[in-house]
Structures are given as C-alpha cells and as structure tokens.
C-alpha cells in the first residue's frame, strides 16, 4: 500500500542579520566623523615617522659592523678630506689677498705717475696754473733794464721755490727761456717784451719776497744799477694762463723697452 504520508515542506533559511558593530564600522569607513579623520591623520604621521626612524637607524648601522681599524681608516679619510679643504680655502684666500695687493699697488703706481705728469707739466709750463705768489712790476725810468738784471731776478726766484712765472700776461718762463736785447724792449723766447715788465710768480709769497729784497738782491740791483722802479704786490691768487709748446727732441730717442 502506497505511503500516503505527506512530504514535509522545506523551510526557508532566514538570512542572518548584520550585527550593529559591523554597521557602525561600515558607516565610519564611508562617512568618517571629524574625530575619526584627525585620528587617521595622526596614525599616518606616526607611520611616516616610524619609517624615517627605521631608515635613519639603518643608515647609522652602516658603521655599526665595522671593526676599530676600519673605523680609524674612515676617520682618517674624513680628516684628510677636511684638511685638504682647509688648505684649499687658505690657498684661495691667499690668492685673493695677492690680487688685492697687486690691485692696490697698481692703483698707487698709477696715481704716482699721474701726479708726476701733472708736476712735470707745471714745471715745463705746458698747462695753465694758479696759486699764491707775487706780482713784480719793473718800470724803466732813466735807463733801460739790462738783460742781466732780469736773468738774476728769474734765477733768484727759482732758487726760492718759484713754480711758475709769466711776463706781461703773455710769455711763460721755462727752463730753457732765453733773453736778448731788442729794439723797444727785450726779446724773450723770440717774442718782444716791452716795458713795464710785469712778472707774475707762483710760490710761497714770503720766500719769494725774501729772495727779491735781500741786501744787494734783485730789487736793489734794478733800482741802483738800472734806475728802475720796482713794486711788489701780493694778490689773493696769481693766474698764469700762457703755456709753452713742448720742444721736440732732435737727437734723443726712447730707450729699448720704453
């Protein structure tokens, strides 16, 4: 007889319910709160610091396994490198000082040369000049002023330190100036010089005056022997504008290497 017992109906298995803790974790991961974000950043920073510390430790361990002799060699190498660097610095500083001294010496030599050129130009009468000094006016009266008296006057003024001299605002006196008798006056460097003779002199006024007025000096000679009248003035400044043409050497030449 067939079994009429009804087969049991299979029951559906209920789906497991998610735990509240898992829901909170999912929610925190998807939508972290401000506090959780701060904690995450701190954890990241701590992790980075840990990695750096590990790397530093690994680097410091480079010499940890070396023997004492090897460490001494490394130290000697570092010391030698530092010593070479120090010597190079000293060398460069010394070279810098040498260049500085050479530059200063060159500048000083150039200044000295320029000063000598200015001095020689003044002495040679190649440039206009001004400065303290005297103006001497020689006026003829009973007779003519002799060439010798003028030459003596010029020589005494040179001995007293005259740096520049000019006659009648037109003729500059030089080391090779020459005087000759001429009709109507005196010929000075191929130019006619007519009386009264006005001589402008630049130098120390006191020394120049002493050189002119001492007993039997130029002023006394001009007055007693030539019958001239001599007046000496001391302006605030003497202006000498006339210049001489530099002579060209006819025979002399610059030496080798000049």
Beta strands, then each sheet from edge to edge (+ up, - down):
strand 1: 129-131
strand 2: 133-139
strand 3: 164-167
strand 4: 171-172
strand 5: 179-182
strand 6: 185-188
strand 7: 191-193
strand 8: 197-202
strand 9: 229-233
strand 10: 238-240
sheet 1: 1+ 10-
sheet 2: 4+ 3- 8+ 2- 9+
sheet 3: 5+ 6- 7+
end
